[in-house]
Amino acid sequence: MTSPGAPPKPIDLERPLAGTLDGAACPHMSILLESVGDVPGALASFYGLGLRRNGWLFHRALPGQADSDRHALEEAGLDVPTLEREGRFEICELPVGEAPENWAQPWVPTVDRALERGFDAVWWSRFPIGPEQRVFELAYVYDRYWEACFHGRRAISLCVYIVGGLPEPEREARAGELRQIHDATLVVEHDRPVSVLPRRTAA
């Protein structure tokens, strides 16, 4: 989830998301980052925000990457060992062969169990999706099914995409596509404030 030896860059998502998370909102969100080195800082901020809002945290890693993701989040300031002991954080390695139309529904009981334990919502995110067009298109299909399955449930999700190296027109096109299936799309650029783009409704 991060480049070896690269210190995690702190990214504050609380202020940009203040309006998006008003009241009982449980948005399905995406975030565009420059590099994998930005991911731990962004996710540590997202999960920290969830903790302050009585959320149960759930991180999805690629097969064989749970330990490295756990370490990256710790390096970014999230006290993963304590949260795991307290039952407030869980990390799971996802099966990568699951068909997109089948992969979201099995996680519904995860939300239900967290709510039964007294949490207000599940806050979850996952490994980043790289900038390659083929990879983006495949992830987009999965995200679409996720949106359909969890819309209206007490689940707040952040889907992570890397856009570093892409020319500006492709970045804008990618953000536009993500805005069609996400309630908010966050754009993080170096030395600039985090911007929040709302869902793009059909004309």
Secondary structure, DSSP 4 states (H G I P E B T S, - for coil): ---TTPPPPP---TTTTTTTT-TT---EEEEEES-GGGHHHHHHHHHHHHHHTTEEEEEEE-TT-HHHHHHHHHHTT--HHHHHHTTSEEEEEPPTTS-HHHHSGGGHHHHHHHHHTT-SEEEEEEPPB-S-HHHHHHHHHHHHHHHHHHTTSSEEEEEEEE-TT--HHHHHHHHHHHHTT-SEEEE--TTS--EEEEP----
